[in-house]
Amino acid sequence: MNRVVGILAISVLSSSVSAQESQTTPKAAQVRIIHGPEIELAKAHVTIINWTTNNPGGSPVHYGIVHYGTDPHRLIETAKSPIRLNPGHSSTVFRVRLDKLEPRTTYYYTVDSMESTGKGDGVKNSVNHFSTLR
């Protein structure tokens, strides 16, 4: 009896998940930052960076991407965070958490976003910086 209930629950769950898939929204001609990027939280070992763009469109799942490092010319570390686009909104807020940072260190970074397919949105921004606390 439990096996039948388990199979039924999986079937219902699968139907619910596919029913929640959102439609692909029209791709923006150019994705641009309209607010930020800014430091939302800065601690000794973790920082959260957020920024807002016009709605990039394309695949429903996107990733906020931060390229960072301690040398402004070598941003060799990458952090990313998934987000589901809301086709009814004209803008999208991205938030990315950077973990395992060194205390009392200056980091340099740029931000971008990409579709779940790995195709970048082409966000253009300059190199920014922040310093971690002790």
Contacts in CASP RR format, 6 or more apart in sequence:
PFRMAT RR
TARGET T0000
AUTHOR 0000-0000-0000
METHOD contacts of the structure
MODEL  1
MNRVVGILAISVLSSSVSAQESQTTPKAAQVRIIHGPEIELAKAHVTIIN
WTTNNPGGSPVHYGIVHYGTDPHRLIETAKSPIRLNPGHSSTVFRVRLDK
LEPRTTYYYTVDSMESTGKGDGVKNSVNHFSTLR
21 60 0 8 1.000
22 60 0 8 1.000
22 84 0 8 1.000
22 85 0 8 1.000
22 86 0 8 1.000
22 87 0 8 1.000
23 60 0 8 1.000
23 87 0 8 1.000
24 57 0 8 1.000
24 58 0 8 1.000
24 59 0 8 1.000
24 60 0 8 1.000
25 55 0 8 1.000
25 57 0 8 1.000
25 58 0 8 1.000
25 60 0 8 1.000
25 85 0 8 1.000
25 87 0 8 1.000
25 88 0 8 1.000
26 57 0 8 1.000
26 58 0 8 1.000
27 56 0 8 1.000
27 57 0 8 1.000
27 58 0 8 1.000
28 54 0 8 1.000
28 55 0 8 1.000
28 56 0 8 1.000
28 57 0 8 1.000
28 121 0 8 1.000
31 53 0 8 1.000
31 54 0 8 1.000
31 56 0 8 1.000
31 113 0 8 1.000
31 121 0 8 1.000
31 122 0 8 1.000
31 123 0 8 1.000
32 53 0 8 1.000
32 54 0 8 1.000
32 123 0 8 1.000
32 124 0 8 1.000
33 51 0 8 1.000
33 52 0 8 1.000
33 53 0 8 1.000
33 111 0 8 1.000
33 123 0 8 1.000
33 125 0 8 1.000
34 52 0 8 1.000
34 53 0 8 1.000
34 54 0 8 1.000
34 91 0 8 1.000
35 51 0 8 1.000
35 52 0 8 1.000
36 50 0 8 1.000
36 51 0 8 1.000
36 52 0 8 1.000
37 49 0 8 1.000
37 50 0 8 1.000
37 51 0 8 1.000
37 109 0 8 1.000
37 111 0 8 1.000
37 125 0 8 1.000
37 128 0 8 1.000
38 49 0 8 1.000
38 50 0 8 1.000
38 51 0 8 1.000
39 47 0 8 1.000
39 48 0 8 1.000
39 49 0 8 1.000
39 130 0 8 1.000
40 48 0 8 1.000
40 49 0 8 1.000
40 50 0 8 1.000
40 95 0 8 1.000
41 47 0 8 1.000
41 48 0 8 1.000
42 130 0 8 1.000
42 131 0 8 1.000
42 132 0 8 1.000
42 133 0 8 1.000
43 132 0 8 1.000
43 133 0 8 1.000
44 101 0 8 1.000
44 103 0 8 1.000
44 104 0 8 1.000
44 132 0 8 1.000
44 133 0 8 1.000
44 134 0 8 1.000
45 99 0 8 1.000
45 100 0 8 1.000
45 101 0 8 1.000
45 102 0 8 1.000
45 103 0 8 1.000
45 132 0 8 1.000
46 97 0 8 1.000
46 98 0 8 1.000
46 99 0 8 1.000
46 101 0 8 1.000
47 97 0 8 1.000
47 98 0 8 1.000
47 101 0 8 1.000
47 107 0 8 1.000
47 130 0 8 1.000
47 132 0 8 1.000
48 95 0 8 1.000
48 96 0 8 1.000
48 97 0 8 1.000
48 98 0 8 1.000
49 66 0 8 1.000
49 95 0 8 1.000
49 96 0 8 1.000
49 98 0 8 1.000
49 109 0 8 1.000
49 111 0 8 1.000
49 130 0 8 1.000
50 93 0 8 1.000
50 94 0 8 1.000
50 95 0 8 1.000
50 96 0 8 1.000
51 93 0 8 1.000
51 94 0 8 1.000
51 111 0 8 1.000
52 91 0 8 1.000
52 92 0 8 1.000
52 93 0 8 1.000
52 94 0 8 1.000
53 91 0 8 1.000
53 92 0 8 1.000
53 94 0 8 1.000
53 113 0 8 1.000
53 121 0 8 1.000
53 123 0 8 1.000
54 90 0 8 1.000
54 91 0 8 1.000
54 92 0 8 1.000
55 85 0 8 1.000
55 86 0 8 1.000
55 87 0 8 1.000
55 88 0 8 1.000
55 89 0 8 1.000
55 90 0 8 1.000
55 91 0 8 1.000
55 92 0 8 1.000
56 62 0 8 1.000
56 85 0 8 1.000
56 92 0 8 1.000
56 113 0 8 1.000
56 115 0 8 1.000
56 121 0 8 1.000
57 85 0 8 1.000
57 87 0 8 1.000
58 85 0 8 1.000
58 115 0 8 1.000
59 115 0 8 1.000
59 116 0 8 1.000
59 117 0 8 1.000
60 84 0 8 1.000
60 85 0 8 1.000
60 87 0 8 1.000
60 116 0 8 1.000
61 82 0 8 1.000
61 83 0 8 1.000
61 84 0 8 1.000
61 85 0 8 1.000
61 115 0 8 1.000
61 116 0 8 1.000
62 82 0 8 1.000
62 83 0 8 1.000
62 84 0 8 1.000
62 85 0 8 1.000
62 92 0 8 1.000
62 94 0 8 1.000
62 113 0 8 1.000
62 114 0 8 1.000
62 115 0 8 1.000
62 116 0 8 1.000
62 121 0 8 1.000
63 80 0 8 1.000
63 81 0 8 1.000
63 82 0 8 1.000
63 83 0 8 1.000
63 113 0 8 1.000
63 114 0 8 1.000
63 116 0 8 1.000
63 118 0 8 1.000
64 80 0 8 1.000
64 81 0 8 1.000
64 82 0 8 1.000
64 83 0 8 1.000
64 94 0 8 1.000
64 96 0 8 1.000
64 111 0 8 1.000
64 112 0 8 1.000
64 113 0 8 1.000
64 114 0 8 1.000
65 78 0 8 1.000
65 79 0 8 1.000
65 80 0 8 1.000
65 96 0 8 1.000
65 111 0 8 1.000
65 112 0 8 1.000
65 113 0 8 1.000
65 114 0 8 1.000
66 78 0 8 1.000
66 79 0 8 1.000
66 80 0 8 1.000
66 96 0 8 1.000
66 98 0 8 1.000
66 109 0 8 1.000
66 110 0 8 1.000
66 111 0 8 1.000
67 75 0 8 1.000
67 76 0 8 1.000
67 77 0 8 1.000
67 78 0 8 1.000
67 109 0 8 1.000
67 110 0 8 1.000
67 111 0 8 1.000
67 112 0 8 1.000
68 75 0 8 1.000
68 77 0 8 1.000
68 78 0 8 1.000
68 79 0 8 1.000
68 98 0 8 1.000
68 107 0 8 1.000
68 108 0 8 1.000
68 109 0 8 1.000
68 110 0 8 1.000
69 75 0 8 1.000
69 76 0 8 1.000
69 77 0 8 1.000
69 107 0 8 1.000
69 108 0 8 1.000
69 109 0 8 1.000
70 105 0 8 1.000
70 106 0 8 1.000
70 107 0 8 1.000
70 108 0 8 1.000
71 108 0 8 1.000
72 108 0 8 1.000
72 127 0 8 1.000
72 129 0 8 1.000
75 108 0 8 1.000
75 109 0 8 1.000
75 110 0 8 1.000
75 127 0 8 1.000
77 98 0 8 1.000
79 96 0 8 1.000
79 97 0 8 1.000
79 98 0 8 1.000
79 99 0 8 1.000
80 96 0 8 1.000
81 94 0 8 1.000
81 95 0 8 1.000
81 96 0 8 1.000
81 97 0 8 1.000
82 116 0 8 1.000
83 92 0 8 1.000
83 94 0 8 1.000
83 95 0 8 1.000
85 92 0 8 1.000
86 92 0 8 1.000
92 113 0 8 1.000
94 111 0 8 1.000
94 113 0 8 1.000
96 111 0 8 1.000
98 107 0 8 1.000
98 109 0 8 1.000
101 107 0 8 1.000
101 132 0 8 1.000
102 132 0 8 1.000
103 132 0 8 1.000
103 133 0 8 1.000
103 134 0 8 1.000
104 131 0 8 1.000
104 132 0 8 1.000
104 133 0 8 1.000
104 134 0 8 1.000
105 131 0 8 1.000
105 132 0 8 1.000
106 129 0 8 1.000
106 130 0 8 1.000
106 131 0 8 1.000
107 129 0 8 1.000
107 130 0 8 1.000
107 131 0 8 1.000
107 132 0 8 1.000
108 127 0 8 1.000
108 128 0 8 1.000
108 129 0 8 1.000
109 127 0 8 1.000
109 128 0 8 1.000
109 129 0 8 1.000
109 130 0 8 1.000
110 125 0 8 1.000
110 126 0 8 1.000
110 127 0 8 1.000
110 128 0 8 1.000
111 123 0 8 1.000
111 125 0 8 1.000
112 120 0 8 1.000
112 121 0 8 1.000
112 122 0 8 1.000
112 123 0 8 1.000
112 125 0 8 1.000
113 120 0 8 1.000
113 121 0 8 1.000
113 122 0 8 1.000
113 123 0 8 1.000
114 120 0 8 1.000
114 121 0 8 1.000
115 121 0 8 1.000
END
